[in-house]
Amino acid sequence: MNEKLKNALEHMNKEHIDSIKNLVKFHKNVDAKEAKLTHLDYEKITINYDGNEFSINYDNKANDETLHYEIINLCTKAKPKEDGSKLNEEIKNYMHSFKSVVIASGDENGFISSYAPIIFNGDEIFIFISEVAEHYTTISKNPNIEIMFLQDEKEAKTVFARIRLRYQVKATILPREERFEELFSILKQRFSEASVFAAMKDFHFVKLSIKSGRYVKGFGAAFSIDEHNNASAIRIEKPHKV
């Protein structure tokens, strides 16, 4: 086995055990407790699961350039179909578990990364920001921003695959007289310390309208999100090079 094949084998066994177990389930209809690749070459992969072993041929004979595509093709076929409604609910619950959100905004003077407290009213999303903040100025000039909900490092299985949910959104700054009391009531329910901001006239609610997004919950598990917050699986066209 040459160096490229060894690297591919090690990568699969280190980062894609779930995909290997999916292959066992797909081809042998067994929920394996333990599974790993024991061999791969340019024609097939060999899997050992719970003391049993079998091989799977690629659709096409591979070479150094196409090896990763053939492996991904096998794994894609074996991947369980996501339940759309469950996935959308998972994304919603993940988003609602956050009390603040990372913001990327920009104008002709450059880009700013920041964050803000966030609240939800049904399917509506709002952040609460001050005119004093740098991002207020950039959002005023350019309402097309990106937000991200990023898993805490301490909760992630690996720092290389933190769960993340990001959206491209249109930000609409609401005048103080527009829905302020209604939304501030929601803010206070979520943040007991928020009462102090009620009298500060420079604070505004900003409505975020989803245009598109992406949810990544692990290696090879990426989902595209439409303007209705519905997710669908993404086929990875540019896999890792090994």
Summary of the structure (lengths in Angstrom):
residues: 242
radius of gyration: 23.1
end to end distance: 14.1
largest distance: 70.3
contacts: 653
relative contact order: 0.13
helix: 33%
strand: 34%
